[in-house]
């Protein structure tokens, strides 16, 4: 089975920990080489975040464990990329 190279997650998280701290924790996972967290909606107690992870072997269960330990919940897996190369979506006529 091919290693996961990129995951894009839609996550609901509390304000604490900050995205800086959460990105650092996710970036410390073995096989993760880059983390990007963007906040796209803020509520009184929570915020919605788009979390993108890339690396040679991103282990989904370990990523979920860190997110859950920090009070977050994954709403959806918006993108998963596996294989030797990372490819982006190809544009289609529907785009």
PDB file of N, CA, C and O in Angstrom:
ATOM      1  N   UNK A   1       0.838  -1.172   0.000  1.00  0.00           N
ATOM      2  CA  UNK A   1       0.000   0.000   0.000  1.00  0.00           C
ATOM      3  C   UNK A   1       0.890   1.245   0.000  1.00  0.00           C
ATOM      4  O   UNK A   1       1.872   1.318   0.739  1.00  0.00           O
ATOM      5  N   UNK A   2       0.541   2.202  -0.822  1.00  0.00           N
ATOM      6  CA  UNK A   2       1.345   3.431  -0.954  1.00  0.00           C
ATOM      7  C   UNK A   2       1.191   4.322   0.282  1.00  0.00           C
ATOM      8  O   UNK A   2       0.144   4.339   0.930  1.00  0.00           O
ATOM      9  N   UNK A   3       2.250   5.053   0.587  1.00  0.00           N
ATOM     10  CA  UNK A   3       2.213   6.007   1.696  1.00  0.00           C
ATOM     11  C   UNK A   3       1.373   7.224   1.336  1.00  0.00           C
ATOM     12  O   UNK A   3       1.317   7.644   0.180  1.00  0.00           O
ATOM     13  N   UNK A   4       0.721   7.780   2.352  1.00  0.00           N
ATOM     14  CA  UNK A   4      -0.016   9.038   2.162  1.00  0.00           C
ATOM     15  C   UNK A   4       0.989  10.169   2.121  1.00  0.00           C
ATOM     16  O   UNK A   4       1.826  10.294   3.015  1.00  0.00           O
ATOM     17  N   UNK A   5       0.911  10.993   1.091  1.00  0.00           N
ATOM     18  CA  UNK A   5       1.860  12.106   0.912  1.00  0.00           C
ATOM     19  C   UNK A   5       1.256  13.457   1.279  1.00  0.00           C
ATOM     20  O   UNK A   5       1.968  14.375   1.688  1.00  0.00           O
ATOM     21  N   UNK A   6      -0.088  13.574   1.125  1.00  0.00           N
ATOM     22  CA  UNK A   6      -0.756  14.837   1.476  1.00  0.00           C
ATOM     23  C   UNK A   6      -2.136  14.532   2.031  1.00  0.00           C
ATOM     24  O   UNK A   6      -2.859  13.688   1.504  1.00  0.00           O
ATOM     25  N   UNK A   7      -2.490  15.228   3.100  1.00  0.00           N
ATOM     26  CA  UNK A   7      -3.845  15.180   3.644  1.00  0.00           C
ATOM     27  C   UNK A   7      -4.335  16.605   3.806  1.00  0.00           C
ATOM     28  O   UNK A   7      -3.596  17.478   4.261  1.00  0.00           O
ATOM     29  N   UNK A   8      -5.582  16.835   3.433  1.00  0.00           N
ATOM     30  CA  UNK A   8      -6.226  18.126   3.673  1.00  0.00           C
ATOM     31  C   UNK A   8      -7.474  17.840   4.491  1.00  0.00           C
ATOM     32  O   UNK A   8      -8.372  17.122   4.052  1.00  0.00           O
ATOM     33  N   UNK A   9      -7.516  18.415   5.692  1.00  0.00           N
ATOM     34  CA  UNK A   9      -8.596  18.134   6.633  1.00  0.00           C
ATOM     35  C   UNK A   9      -9.365  19.404   6.981  1.00  0.00           C
ATOM     36  O   UNK A   9      -8.790  20.487   7.092  1.00  0.00           O
ATOM     37  N   UNK A  10     -10.663  19.249   7.146  1.00  0.00           N
ATOM     38  CA  UNK A  10     -11.524  20.314   7.672  1.00  0.00           C
ATOM     39  C   UNK A  10     -11.737  19.988   9.147  1.00  0.00           C
ATOM     40  O   UNK A  10     -12.331  18.963   9.482  1.00  0.00           O
ATOM     41  N   UNK A  11     -11.245  20.869  10.030  1.00  0.00           N
ATOM     42  CA  UNK A  11     -11.205  20.574  11.465  1.00  0.00           C
ATOM     43  C   UNK A  11     -11.899  21.681  12.254  1.00  0.00           C
ATOM     44  O   UNK A  11     -11.719  22.869  11.985  1.00  0.00           O
ATOM     45  N   UNK A  12     -12.697  21.260  13.233  1.00  0.00           N
ATOM     46  CA  UNK A  12     -13.261  22.179  14.223  1.00  0.00           C
ATOM     47  C   UNK A  12     -12.397  22.072  15.470  1.00  0.00           C
ATOM     48  O   UNK A  12     -12.211  20.978  16.004  1.00  0.00           O
ATOM     49  N   UNK A  13     -11.867  23.202  15.939  1.00  0.00           N
ATOM     50  CA  UNK A  13     -10.965  23.175  17.099  1.00  0.00           C
ATOM     51  C   UNK A  13     -11.275  24.312  18.053  1.00  0.00           C
ATOM     52  O   UNK A  13     -11.828  25.331  17.641  1.00  0.00           O
ATOM     53  N   UNK A  14     -10.926  24.152  19.326  1.00  0.00           N
ATOM     54  CA  UNK A  14     -11.065  25.274  20.257  1.00  0.00           C
ATOM     55  C   UNK A  14      -9.994  26.325  19.951  1.00  0.00           C
ATOM     56  O   UNK A  14      -9.044  26.059  19.214  1.00  0.00           O
ATOM     57  N   UNK A  15     -10.154  27.512  20.520  1.00  0.00           N
ATOM     58  CA  UNK A  15      -9.165  28.576  20.291  1.00  0.00           C
ATOM     59  C   UNK A  15      -7.801  28.209  20.861  1.00  0.00           C
ATOM     60  O   UNK A  15      -6.766  28.629  20.345  1.00  0.00           O
ATOM     61  N   UNK A  16      -7.815  27.418  21.934  1.00  0.00           N
ATOM     62  CA  UNK A  16      -6.573  26.995  22.563  1.00  0.00           C
ATOM     63  C   UNK A  16      -6.421  25.489  22.417  1.00  0.00           C
ATOM     64  O   UNK A  16      -7.303  24.769  22.885  1.00  0.00           O
ATOM     65  N   UNK A  17      -5.386  24.969  21.814  1.00  0.00           N
ATOM     66  CA  UNK A  17      -4.133  25.622  21.465  1.00  0.00           C
ATOM     67  C   UNK A  17      -4.264  26.453  20.181  1.00  0.00           C
ATOM     68  O   UNK A  17      -5.161  26.248  19.364  1.00  0.00           O
ATOM     69  N   UNK A  18      -3.351  27.378  20.048  1.00  0.00           N
ATOM     70  CA  UNK A  18      -3.323  28.215  18.843  1.00  0.00           C
ATOM     71  C   UNK A  18      -2.918  27.365  17.647  1.00  0.00           C
ATOM     72  O   UNK A  18      -2.415  26.252  17.802  1.00  0.00           O
ATOM     73  N   UNK A  19      -3.142  27.898  16.460  1.00  0.00           N
ATOM     74  CA  UNK A  19      -2.733  27.161  15.260  1.00  0.00           C
ATOM     75  C   UNK A  19      -1.215  27.054  15.190  1.00  0.00           C
ATOM     76  O   UNK A  19      -0.691  26.128  14.573  1.00  0.00           O
ATOM     77  N   UNK A  20      -0.512  27.979  15.809  1.00  0.00           N
ATOM     78  CA  UNK A  20       0.956  27.900  15.848  1.00  0.00           C
ATOM     79  C   UNK A  20       1.381  26.661  16.634  1.00  0.00           C
ATOM     80  O   UNK A  20       2.215  25.878  16.180  1.00  0.00           O
ATOM     81  N   UNK A  21       0.794  26.497  17.817  1.00  0.00           N
ATOM     82  CA  UNK A  21       1.147  25.345  18.652  1.00  0.00           C
ATOM     83  C   UNK A  21       0.699  24.030  18.011  1.00  0.00           C
ATOM     84  O   UNK A  21       1.434  23.043  18.032  1.00  0.00           O
ATOM     85  N   UNK A  22      -0.508  24.020  17.443  1.00  0.00           N
ATOM     86  CA  UNK A  22      -1.004  22.789  16.813  1.00  0.00           C
ATOM     87  C   UNK A  22      -0.160  22.419  15.592  1.00  0.00           C
ATOM     88  O   UNK A  22       0.132  21.243  15.376  1.00  0.00           O
ATOM     89  N   UNK A  23       0.226  23.400  14.807  1.00  0.00           N
ATOM     90  CA  UNK A  23       1.073  23.127  13.634  1.00  0.00           C
ATOM     91  C   UNK A  23       2.417  22.542  14.067  1.00  0.00           C
ATOM     92  O   UNK A  23       2.932  21.626  13.426  1.00  0.00           O
ATOM     93  N   UNK A  24       2.981  23.068  15.149  1.00  0.00           N
ATOM     94  CA  UNK A  24       4.264  22.554  15.641  1.00  0.00           C
ATOM     95  C   UNK A  24       4.134  21.102  16.090  1.00  0.00           C
ATOM     96  O   UNK A  24       5.009  20.283  15.811  1.00  0.00           O
ATOM     97  N   UNK A  25       3.038  20.784  16.788  1.00  0.00           N
ATOM     98  CA  UNK A  25       2.835  19.399  17.242  1.00  0.00           C
ATOM     99  C   UNK A  25       2.664  18.453  16.050  1.00  0.00           C
ATOM    100  O   UNK A  25       3.246  17.368  16.028  1.00  0.00           O
ATOM    101  N   UNK A  26       1.872  18.863  15.067  1.00  0.00           N
ATOM    102  CA  UNK A  26       1.678  18.011  13.891  1.00  0.00           C
ATOM    103  C   UNK A  26       2.969  17.896  13.086  1.00  0.00           C
ATOM    104  O   UNK A  26       3.261  16.844  12.516  1.00  0.00           O
ATOM    105  N   UNK A  27       3.728  18.965  13.044  1.00  0.00           N
ATOM    106  CA  UNK A  27       4.991  18.947  12.311  1.00  0.00           C
ATOM    107  C   UNK A  27       6.046  18.063  12.945  1.00  0.00           C
ATOM    108  O   UNK A  27       6.997  17.656  12.278  1.00  0.00           O
ATOM    109  N   UNK A  28       5.892  17.760  14.223  1.00  0.00           N
ATOM    110  CA  UNK A  28       6.830  16.862  14.914  1.00  0.00           C
ATOM    111  C   UNK A  28       6.569  15.389  14.624  1.00  0.00           C
ATOM    112  O   UNK A  28       7.396  14.542  14.960  1.00  0.00           O
ATOM    113  N   UNK A  29       5.429  15.066  14.004  1.00  0.00           N
ATOM    114  CA  UNK A  29       5.124  13.657  13.721  1.00  0.00           C
ATOM    115  C   UNK A  29       6.116  13.092  12.699  1.00  0.00           C
ATOM    116  O   UNK A  29       6.476  13.770  11.738  1.00  0.00           O
ATOM    117  N   UNK A  30       6.554  11.847  12.914  1.00  0.00           N
ATOM    118  CA  UNK A  30       7.425  11.210  11.916  1.00  0.00           C
ATOM    119  C   UNK A  30       6.708  11.122  10.564  1.00  0.00           C
ATOM    120  O   UNK A  30       5.518  10.814  10.510  1.00  0.00           O
ATOM    121  N   UNK A  31       7.422  11.386   9.496  1.00  0.00           N
ATOM    122  CA  UNK A  31       6.848  11.304   8.153  1.00  0.00           C
ATOM    123  C   UNK A  31       6.159  12.559   7.684  1.00  0.00           C
ATOM    124  O   UNK A  31       5.775  12.653   6.518  1.00  0.00           O
ATOM    125  N   UNK A  32       5.990  13.540   8.577  1.00  0.00           N
ATOM    126  CA  UNK A  32       5.375  14.824   8.202  1.00  0.00           C
ATOM    127  C   UNK A  32       6.498  15.839   7.981  1.00  0.00           C
ATOM    128  O   UNK A  32       7.331  16.059   8.860  1.00  0.00           O
ATOM    129  N   UNK A  33       6.508  16.446   6.805  1.00  0.00           N
ATOM    130  CA  UNK A  33       7.557  17.406   6.477  1.00  0.00           C
ATOM    131  C   UNK A  33       7.051  18.841   6.396  1.00  0.00           C
ATOM    132  O   UNK A  33       7.846  19.781   6.436  1.00  0.00           O
ATOM    133  N   UNK A  34       5.744  19.019   6.284  1.00  0.00           N
ATOM    134  CA  UNK A  34       5.194  20.373   6.212  1.00  0.00           C
ATOM    135  C   UNK A  34       3.755  20.375   6.715  1.00  0.00           C
ATOM    136  O   UNK A  34       2.999  19.430   6.484  1.00  0.00           O
ATOM    137  N   UNK A  35       3.392  21.449   7.404  1.00  0.00           N
ATOM    138  CA  UNK A  35       2.028  21.622   7.918  1.00  0.00           C
ATOM    139  C   UNK A  35       1.589  23.053   7.625  1.00  0.00           C
ATOM    140  O   UNK A  35       2.344  24.004   7.827  1.00  0.00           O
ATOM    141  N   UNK A  36       0.369  23.184   7.152  1.00  0.00           N
ATOM    142  CA  UNK A  36      -0.231  24.506   6.947  1.00  0.00           C
ATOM    143  C   UNK A  36      -1.603  24.488   7.587  1.00  0.00           C
ATOM    144  O   UNK A  36      -2.423  23.623   7.279  1.00  0.00           O
ATOM    145  N   UNK A  37      -1.862  25.438   8.479  1.00  0.00           N
ATOM    146  CA  UNK A  37      -3.188  25.554   9.099  1.00  0.00           C
ATOM    147  C   UNK A  37      -3.717  26.958   8.827  1.00  0.00           C
ATOM    148  O   UNK A  37      -3.060  27.956   9.124  1.00  0.00           O
ATOM    149  N   UNK A  38      -4.911  27.012   8.260  1.00  0.00           N
ATOM    150  CA  UNK A  38      -5.574  28.286   7.986  1.00  0.00           C
ATOM    151  C   UNK A  38      -6.928  28.295   8.673  1.00  0.00           C
ATOM    152  O   UNK A  38      -7.672  27.317   8.610  1.00  0.00           O
ATOM    153  N   UNK A  39      -7.241  29.399   9.327  1.00  0.00           N
ATOM    154  CA  UNK A  39      -8.548  29.570   9.955  1.00  0.00           C
ATOM    155  C   UNK A  39      -9.465  30.263   8.957  1.00  0.00           C
ATOM    156  O   UNK A  39      -9.120  31.316   8.420  1.00  0.00           O
ATOM    157  N   UNK A  40     -10.633  29.675   8.707  1.00  0.00           N
ATOM    158  CA  UNK A  40     -11.560  30.316   7.776  1.00  0.00           C
ATOM    159  C   UNK A  40     -12.870  30.722   8.422  1.00  0.00           C
ATOM    160  O   UNK A  40     -13.703  31.353   7.771  1.00  0.00           O
ATOM    161  N   UNK A  41     -13.077  30.376   9.692  1.00  0.00           N
ATOM    162  CA  UNK A  41     -14.283  30.824  10.391  1.00  0.00           C
ATOM    163  C   UNK A  41     -14.007  30.784  11.887  1.00  0.00           C
ATOM    164  O   UNK A  41     -13.431  29.825  12.400  1.00  0.00           O
ATOM    165  N   UNK A  42     -14.424  31.830  12.573  1.00  0.00           N
ATOM    166  CA  UNK A  42     -14.232  31.910  14.022  1.00  0.00           C
ATOM    167  C   UNK A  42     -15.576  32.106  14.686  1.00  0.00           C
ATOM    168  O   UNK A  42     -16.373  32.949  14.273  1.00  0.00           O
ATOM    169  N   UNK A  43     -15.819  31.320  15.719  1.00  0.00           N
ATOM    170  CA  UNK A  43     -17.011  31.451  16.537  1.00  0.00           C
ATOM    171  C   UNK A  43     -16.545  31.834  17.940  1.00  0.00           C
ATOM    172  O   UNK A  43     -15.348  31.999  18.177  1.00  0.00           O
ATOM    173  N   UNK A  44     -17.485  31.976  18.865  1.00  0.00           N
ATOM    174  CA  UNK A  44     -17.147  32.419  20.210  1.00  0.00           C
ATOM    175  C   UNK A  44     -16.199  31.439  20.914  1.00  0.00           C
ATOM    176  O   UNK A  44     -15.272  31.869  21.601  1.00  0.00           O
ATOM    177  N   UNK A  45     -16.420  30.130  20.750  1.00  0.00           N
ATOM    178  CA  UNK A  45     -15.610  29.136  21.462  1.00  0.00           C
ATOM    179  C   UNK A  45     -14.732  28.278  20.560  1.00  0.00           C
ATOM    180  O   UNK A  45     -13.781  27.657  21.034  1.00  0.00           O
ATOM    181  N   UNK A  46     -15.037  28.238  19.284  1.00  0.00           N
ATOM    182  CA  UNK A  46     -14.309  27.348  18.376  1.00  0.00           C
ATOM    183  C   UNK A  46     -13.949  28.081  17.083  1.00  0.00           C
ATOM    184  O   UNK A  46     -14.418  29.187  16.815  1.00  0.00           O
ATOM    185  N   UNK A  47     -13.108  27.431  16.305  1.00  0.00           N
ATOM    186  CA  UNK A  47     -12.751  27.957  14.995  1.00  0.00           C
ATOM    187  C   UNK A  47     -12.646  26.795  14.015  1.00  0.00           C
ATOM    188  O   UNK A  47     -12.269  25.682  14.383  1.00  0.00           O
ATOM    189  N   UNK A  48     -12.990  27.078  12.756  1.00  0.00           N
ATOM    190  CA  UNK A  48     -12.867  26.077  11.698  1.00  0.00           C
ATOM    191  C   UNK A  48     -11.534  26.267  11.011  1.00  0.00           C
ATOM    192  O   UNK A  48     -11.170  27.376  10.621  1.00  0.00           O
ATOM    193  N   UNK A  49     -10.811  25.171  10.870  1.00  0.00           N
ATOM    194  CA  UNK A  49      -9.468  25.240  10.300  1.00  0.00           C
ATOM    195  C   UNK A  49      -9.324  24.273   9.133  1.00  0.00           C
ATOM    196  O   UNK A  49      -9.875  23.172   9.144  1.00  0.00           O
ATOM    197  N   UNK A  50      -8.584  24.700   8.143  1.00  0.00           N
ATOM    198  CA  UNK A  50      -8.156  23.821   7.056  1.00  0.00           C
ATOM    199  C   UNK A  50      -6.721  23.446   7.368  1.00  0.00           C
ATOM    200  O   UNK A  50      -5.849  24.312   7.440  1.00  0.00           O
ATOM    201  N   UNK A  51      -6.470  22.142   7.555  1.00  0.00           N
ATOM    202  CA  UNK A  51      -5.135  21.663   7.894  1.00  0.00           C
ATOM    203  C   UNK A  51      -4.604  20.846   6.724  1.00  0.00           C
ATOM    204  O   UNK A  51      -5.213  19.858   6.313  1.00  0.00           O
ATOM    205  N   UNK A  52      -3.476  21.265   6.200  1.00  0.00           N
ATOM    206  CA  UNK A  52      -2.805  20.555   5.119  1.00  0.00           C
ATOM    207  C   UNK A  52      -1.482  20.018   5.630  1.00  0.00           C
ATOM    208  O   UNK A  52      -0.671  20.762   6.182  1.00  0.00           O
ATOM    209  N   UNK A  53      -1.266  18.717   5.443  1.00  0.00           N
ATOM    210  CA  UNK A  53      -0.018  18.077   5.857  1.00  0.00           C
ATOM    211  C   UNK A  53       0.608  17.417   4.637  1.00  0.00           C
ATOM    212  O   UNK A  53      -0.086  16.791   3.835  1.00  0.00           O
ATOM    213  N   UNK A  54       1.912  17.558   4.505  1.00  0.00           N
ATOM    214  CA  UNK A  54       2.628  16.868   3.441  1.00  0.00           C
ATOM    215  C   UNK A  54       3.865  16.214   4.023  1.00  0.00           C
ATOM    216  O   UNK A  54       4.452  16.701   4.990  1.00  0.00           O
ATOM    217  N   UNK A  55       4.249  15.107   3.419  1.00  0.00           N
ATOM    218  CA  UNK A  55       5.445  14.413   3.857  1.00  0.00           C
ATOM    219  C   UNK A  55       5.602  13.102   3.125  1.00  0.00           C
ATOM    220  O   UNK A  55       4.837  12.787   2.214  1.00  0.00           O
ATOM    221  N   UNK A  56       6.601  12.341   3.532  1.00  0.00           N
ATOM    222  CA  UNK A  56       6.891  11.069   2.880  1.00  0.00           C
ATOM    223  C   UNK A  56       5.962   9.957   3.351  1.00  0.00           C
ATOM    224  O   UNK A  56       5.746   8.975   2.641  1.00  0.00           O
ATOM    225  N   UNK A  57       5.409  10.120   4.563  1.00  0.00           N
ATOM    226  CA  UNK A  57       4.513   9.090   5.098  1.00  0.00           C
ATOM    227  C   UNK A  57       3.644   9.710   6.196  1.00  0.00           C
ATOM    228  O   UNK A  57       3.952   9.584   7.381  1.00  0.00           O
ATOM    229  N   UNK A  58       2.568  10.371   5.802  1.00  0.00           N
ATOM    230  CA  UNK A  58       1.646  10.998   6.749  1.00  0.00           C
ATOM    231  C   UNK A  58       0.696   9.911   7.255  1.00  0.00           C
ATOM    232  O   UNK A  58      -0.091   9.360   6.487  1.00  0.00           O
ATOM    233  N   UNK A  59       0.775   9.611   8.535  1.00  0.00           N
ATOM    234  CA  UNK A  59      -0.049   8.534   9.117  1.00  0.00           C
ATOM    235  C   UNK A  59      -1.316   9.163   9.688  1.00  0.00           C
ATOM    236  O   UNK A  59      -1.282   9.885  10.684  1.00  0.00           O
ATOM    237  N   UNK A  60      -2.429   8.870   9.031  1.00  0.00           N
ATOM    238  CA  UNK A  60      -3.709   9.490   9.377  1.00  0.00           C
ATOM    239  C   UNK A  60      -4.060   9.285  10.846  1.00  0.00           C
ATOM    240  O   UNK A  60      -4.483  10.230  11.512  1.00  0.00           O
ATOM    241  N   UNK A  61      -3.896   8.078  11.363  1.00  0.00           N
ATOM    242  CA  UNK A  61      -4.288   7.805  12.753  1.00  0.00           C
ATOM    243  C   UNK A  61      -3.470   8.642  13.737  1.00  0.00           C
ATOM    244  O   UNK A  61      -3.994   9.058  14.771  1.00  0.00           O
ATOM    245  N   UNK A  62      -2.216   8.890  13.439  1.00  0.00           N
ATOM    246  CA  UNK A  62      -1.388   9.719  14.321  1.00  0.00           C
ATOM    247  C   UNK A  62      -1.807  11.185  14.241  1.00  0.00           C
ATOM    248  O   UNK A  62      -1.793  11.892  15.248  1.00  0.00           O
ATOM    249  N   UNK A  63      -2.175  11.634  13.060  1.00  0.00           N
ATOM    250  CA  UNK A  63      -2.654  13.012  12.884  1.00  0.00           C
ATOM    251  C   UNK A  63      -3.944  13.206  13.673  1.00  0.00           C
ATOM    252  O   UNK A  63      -4.100  14.198  14.385  1.00  0.00           O
ATOM    253  N   UNK A  64      -4.865  12.259  13.545  1.00  0.00           N
ATOM    254  CA  UNK A  64      -6.141  12.345  14.259  1.00  0.00           C
ATOM    255  C   UNK A  64      -5.922  12.333  15.764  1.00  0.00           C
ATOM    256  O   UNK A  64      -6.595  13.055  16.500  1.00  0.00           O
ATOM    257  N   UNK A  65      -4.985  11.518  16.219  1.00  0.00           N
ATOM    258  CA  UNK A  65      -4.688  11.439  17.657  1.00  0.00           C
ATOM    259  C   UNK A  65      -4.254  12.808  18.188  1.00  0.00           C
ATOM    260  O   UNK A  65      -4.730  13.233  19.241  1.00  0.00           O
ATOM    261  N   UNK A  66      -3.373  13.493  17.491  1.00  0.00           N
ATOM    262  CA  UNK A  66      -2.902  14.823  17.925  1.00  0.00           C
ATOM    263  C   UNK A  66      -4.058  15.825  17.912  1.00  0.00           C
ATOM    264  O   UNK A  66      -4.217  16.607  18.849  1.00  0.00           O
ATOM    265  N   UNK A  67      -4.857  15.797  16.852  1.00  0.00           N
ATOM    266  CA  UNK A  67      -5.988  16.742  16.760  1.00  0.00           C
ATOM    267  C   UNK A  67      -6.968  16.498  17.909  1.00  0.00           C
ATOM    268  O   UNK A  67      -7.409  17.445  18.562  1.00  0.00           O
ATOM    269  N   UNK A  68      -7.305  15.240  18.155  1.00  0.00           N
ATOM    270  CA  UNK A  68      -8.244  14.914  19.240  1.00  0.00           C
ATOM    271  C   UNK A  68      -7.679  15.263  20.610  1.00  0.00           C
ATOM    272  O   UNK A  68      -8.404  15.785  21.457  1.00  0.00           O
ATOM    273  N   UNK A  69      -6.417  14.989  20.841  1.00  0.00           N
ATOM    274  CA  UNK A  69      -5.784  15.320  22.126  1.00  0.00           C
ATOM    275  C   UNK A  69      -5.798  16.824  22.406  1.00  0.00           C
ATOM    276  O   UNK A  69      -5.706  17.253  23.556  1.00  0.00           O
ATOM    277  N   UNK A  70      -5.913  17.613  21.344  1.00  0.00           N
ATOM    278  CA  UNK A  70      -5.928  19.059  21.496  1.00  0.00           C
ATOM    279  C   UNK A  70      -7.331  19.648  21.339  1.00  0.00           C
ATOM    280  O   UNK A  70      -7.492  20.838  21.068  1.00  0.00           O
ATOM    281  N   UNK A  71      -8.350  18.786  21.514  1.00  0.00           N
ATOM    282  CA  UNK A  71      -9.729  19.257  21.542  1.00  0.00           C
ATOM    283  C   UNK A  71     -10.400  19.406  20.202  1.00  0.00           C
ATOM    284  O   UNK A  71     -11.531  19.886  20.137  1.00  0.00           O
ATOM    285  N   UNK A  72      -9.742  19.011  19.129  1.00  0.00           N
ATOM    286  CA  UNK A  72     -10.305  19.179  17.798  1.00  0.00           C
ATOM    287  C   UNK A  72     -11.074  17.968  17.313  1.00  0.00           C
ATOM    288  O   UNK A  72     -10.967  16.871  17.862  1.00  0.00           O
ATOM    289  N   UNK A  73     -11.858  18.199  16.263  1.00  0.00           N
ATOM    290  CA  UNK A  73     -12.641  17.151  15.618  1.00  0.00           C
ATOM    291  C   UNK A  73     -12.517  17.314  14.113  1.00  0.00           C
ATOM    292  O   UNK A  73     -12.636  18.421  13.589  1.00  0.00           O
ATOM    293  N   UNK A  74     -12.277  16.208  13.421  1.00  0.00           N
ATOM    294  CA  UNK A  74     -12.200  16.258  11.960  1.00  0.00           C
ATOM    295  C   UNK A  74     -13.606  16.191  11.393  1.00  0.00           C
ATOM    296  O   UNK A  74     -14.331  15.222  11.616  1.00  0.00           O
ATOM    297  N   UNK A  75     -13.987  17.232  10.654  1.00  0.00           N
ATOM    298  CA  UNK A  75     -15.283  17.231   9.973  1.00  0.00           C
ATOM    299  C   UNK A  75     -15.230  16.415   8.694  1.00  0.00           C
ATOM    300  O   UNK A  75     -16.158  15.668   8.381  1.00  0.00           O
ATOM    301  N   UNK A  76     -14.130  16.563   7.952  1.00  0.00           N
ATOM    302  CA  UNK A  76     -14.033  15.824   6.691  1.00  0.00           C
ATOM    303  C   UNK A  76     -12.579  15.744   6.241  1.00  0.00           C
ATOM    304  O   UNK A  76     -11.742  16.572   6.600  1.00  0.00           O
ATOM    305  N   UNK A  77     -12.315  14.724   5.451  1.00  0.00           N
ATOM    306  CA  UNK A  77     -11.035  14.612   4.744  1.00  0.00           C
ATOM    307  C   UNK A  77     -11.299  15.172   3.358  1.00  0.00           C
ATOM    308  O   UNK A  77     -12.007  14.561   2.558  1.00  0.00           O
ATOM    309  N   UNK A  78     -10.731  16.330   3.076  1.00  0.00           N
ATOM    310  CA  UNK A  78     -11.025  17.008   1.820  1.00  0.00           C
ATOM    311  C   UNK A  78     -10.101  16.605   0.684  1.00  0.00           C
ATOM    312  O   UNK A  78     -10.439  16.787  -0.485  1.00  0.00           O
ATOM    313  N   UNK A  79      -8.934  16.057   1.018  1.00  0.00           N
ATOM    314  CA  UNK A  79      -8.022  15.602  -0.029  1.00  0.00           C
ATOM    315  C   UNK A  79      -7.065  14.591   0.575  1.00  0.00           C
ATOM    316  O   UNK A  79      -6.606  14.765   1.704  1.00  0.00           O
ATOM    317  N   UNK A  80      -6.765  13.547  -0.161  1.00  0.00           N
ATOM    318  CA  UNK A  80      -5.750  12.568   0.232  1.00  0.00           C
ATOM    319  C   UNK A  80      -4.955  12.228  -1.017  1.00  0.00           C
ATOM    320  O   UNK A  80      -5.520  11.912  -2.064  1.00  0.00           O
ATOM    321  N   UNK A  81      -3.633  12.298  -0.892  1.00  0.00           N
ATOM    322  CA  UNK A  81      -2.747  12.017  -2.028  1.00  0.00           C
ATOM    323  C   UNK A  81      -1.766  10.943  -1.594  1.00  0.00           C
ATOM    324  O   UNK A  81      -1.152  11.047  -0.532  1.00  0.00           O
ATOM    325  N   UNK A  82      -1.618   9.910  -2.414  1.00  0.00           N
ATOM    326  CA  UNK A  82      -0.673   8.830  -2.126  1.00  0.00           C
ATOM    327  C   UNK A  82       0.142   8.532  -3.385  1.00  0.00           C
ATOM    328  O   UNK A  82      -0.234   8.898  -4.498  1.00  0.00           O
ATOM    329  N   UNK A  83       1.256   7.863  -3.171  1.00  0.00           N
ATOM    330  CA  UNK A  83       2.092   7.479  -4.307  1.00  0.00           C
ATOM    331  C   UNK A  83       3.452   8.121  -4.244  1.00  0.00           C
ATOM    332  O   UNK A  83       3.792   8.789  -3.267  1.00  0.00           O
ATOM    333  N   UNK A  84       4.235   7.918  -5.291  1.00  0.00           N
ATOM    334  CA  UNK A  84       5.602   8.446  -5.305  1.00  0.00           C
ATOM    335  C   UNK A  84       5.654   9.944  -5.522  1.00  0.00           C
ATOM    336  O   UNK A  84       6.593  10.603  -5.075  1.00  0.00           O
ATOM    337  N   UNK A  85       4.651  10.495  -6.208  1.00  0.00           N
ATOM    338  CA  UNK A  85       4.612  11.925  -6.509  1.00  0.00           C
ATOM    339  C   UNK A  85       3.363  12.541  -5.902  1.00  0.00           C
ATOM    340  O   UNK A  85       2.370  11.857  -5.653  1.00  0.00           O
ATOM    341  N   UNK A  86       3.432  13.840  -5.669  1.00  0.00           N
ATOM    342  CA  UNK A  86       2.248  14.594  -5.256  1.00  0.00           C
ATOM    343  C   UNK A  86       1.721  15.318  -6.482  1.00  0.00           C
ATOM    344  O   UNK A  86       2.437  16.094  -7.115  1.00  0.00           O
ATOM    345  N   UNK A  87       0.463  15.058  -6.810  1.00  0.00           N
ATOM    346  CA  UNK A  87      -0.142  15.746  -7.944  1.00  0.00           C
ATOM    347  C   UNK A  87      -1.312  16.579  -7.454  1.00  0.00           C
ATOM    348  O   UNK A  87      -1.984  16.230  -6.484  1.00  0.00           O
ATOM    349  N   UNK A  88      -1.540  17.685  -8.143  1.00  0.00           N
ATOM    350  CA  UNK A  88      -2.670  18.547  -7.830  1.00  0.00           C
ATOM    351  C   UNK A  88      -3.855  18.150  -8.695  1.00  0.00           C
ATOM    352  O   UNK A  88      -3.706  17.432  -9.685  1.00  0.00           O
ATOM    353  N   UNK A  89      -5.030  18.625  -8.311  1.00  0.00           N
ATOM    354  CA  UNK A  89      -6.217  18.373  -9.115  1.00  0.00           C
ATOM    355  C   UNK A  89      -6.015  18.894 -10.530  1.00  0.00           C
ATOM    356  O   UNK A  89      -5.388  19.931 -10.745  1.00  0.00           O
ATOM    357  N   UNK A  90      -6.553  18.159 -11.479  1.00  0.00           N
ATOM    358  CA  UNK A  90      -6.562  18.634 -12.853  1.00  0.00           C
ATOM    359  C   UNK A  90      -7.855  19.403 -13.082  1.00  0.00           C
ATOM    360  O   UNK A  90      -8.921  18.988 -12.628  1.00  0.00           O
ATOM    361  N   UNK A  91      -7.758  20.513 -13.780  1.00  0.00           N
ATOM    362  CA  UNK A  91      -8.953  21.295 -14.098  1.00  0.00           C
ATOM    363  C   UNK A  91      -9.845  20.517 -15.059  1.00  0.00           C
ATOM    364  O   UNK A  91      -9.364  19.837 -15.966  1.00  0.00           O
ATOM    365  N   UNK A  92     -11.140  20.630 -14.845  1.00  0.00           N
ATOM    366  CA  UNK A  92     -12.103  19.987 -15.742  1.00  0.00           C
ATOM    367  C   UNK A  92     -13.053  21.035 -16.293  1.00  0.00           C
ATOM    368  O   UNK A  92     -12.997  22.194 -15.881  1.00  0.00           O
ATOM    369  N   UNK A  93     -13.895  20.663 -17.185  1.00  0.00           N
ATOM    370  CA  UNK A  93     -14.852  21.613 -17.748  1.00  0.00           C
ATOM    371  C   UNK A  93     -15.829  22.113 -16.690  1.00  0.00           C
ATOM    372  O   UNK A  93     -16.356  23.220 -16.809  1.00  0.00           O
ATOM    373  N   UNK A  94     -16.077  21.305 -15.652  1.00  0.00           N
ATOM    374  CA  UNK A  94     -16.994  21.714 -14.595  1.00  0.00           C
ATOM    375  C   UNK A  94     -16.395  22.810 -13.715  1.00  0.00           C
ATOM    376  O   UNK A  94     -17.123  23.524 -13.026  1.00  0.00           O
ATOM    377  N   UNK A  95     -15.058  22.943 -13.741  1.00  0.00           N
ATOM    378  CA  UNK A  95     -14.400  23.975 -12.935  1.00  0.00           C
ATOM    379  C   UNK A  95     -14.580  25.293 -13.622  1.00  0.00           C
ATOM    380  O   UNK A  95     -14.108  26.317 -13.127  1.00  0.00           O
TER     381      UNK A  95
END
